[in-house]
Amino acid sequence: MSSELVDAHAHLSAAEFREDLEGVLAGAAAAGVTRIITVGETLEDAEANLALAARFPQVRVCAGLYPTILDREAAAALHAFIRRHRDRLVGIGEVGLDTWIVKEDADRDLQRQIFADFIALAVELDLPLNVHSRSAGRVTVQFLKEQRARQVLLHAFDGKASAALEGATAGFFFSIPPSVVRSVQKQKLVRALPLERLLLETDSPVLGPDPAARNEPRNLRIACQAVADLKGVSFEEVAERTTANARQLFPLAFA
């Protein structure tokens, strides 16, 4: 398999992979996926992901607090974990904003405060952010700019292409999942954004080509081919460019 691929956002500690993760990772390697950046939603996820990275050489870890968990104590525990394991992490995430679940103004204020603190920590520790922005695309891009975030991946961005272009102009990256094959919104995003701002992801075990089936990192090839088709370029060009972008944004994943 000549084309190297990097999965920039997956959930390998998810219960869906508990029984057969070794086989899932072997399938990913056979598909040319040389690095999988697994993100966490809780402290428990972060600990589990570090254990996975110790077992499997293609796994790299981001630690974060899912944006619908509005808990300052949980956030503080993640901050301490990130500081303690700085040398074993390649980024902070997943963190961000979510206005699909979080509706109340007071809760959204707390969500923004928690996110702002993670952004500040990322800047301080010189780590990239792996960002969730469900139903809050434009707001998240603007907030990241206001908070002077520097190294940013907006994963599975569900906002308008115009908001994504604002982020791309600010130097942010966007990762495209296999669900692009069935999402008109994701297809518009790919057409609008320059290849220099794109990475690939699976968001495994969700956002696969078939919404009823478990998604896996090996399906990254589906995302790569879809981007190539939408851009009118070769699979190899997309693989090469998105891997170079991943190396730029997540250099510690290749150390």
VENSUL-V191892 format. One record per helix or strand of 3 or more residues. SS is the DSSP state (A for helix, B for strand). FROM is the first residue (numbers start at 0). TO is the last residue. If there is no record, write none. Layout:
ss: {SS/SS}
from: {FROM/FROM}
to: {TO/TO}
This chain:
ss: {B/A/A/B/A/B/A/A/B/A/B/A/B/A/B/A/A/A/B/A/A/A}
from: {4/14/20/32/42/58/71/85/90/104/127/136/151/160/172/177/183/194/197/216/234/250}
to: {9/16/29/37/54/62/83/87/95/124/131/145/154/168/175/181/191/196/199/230/248/253}
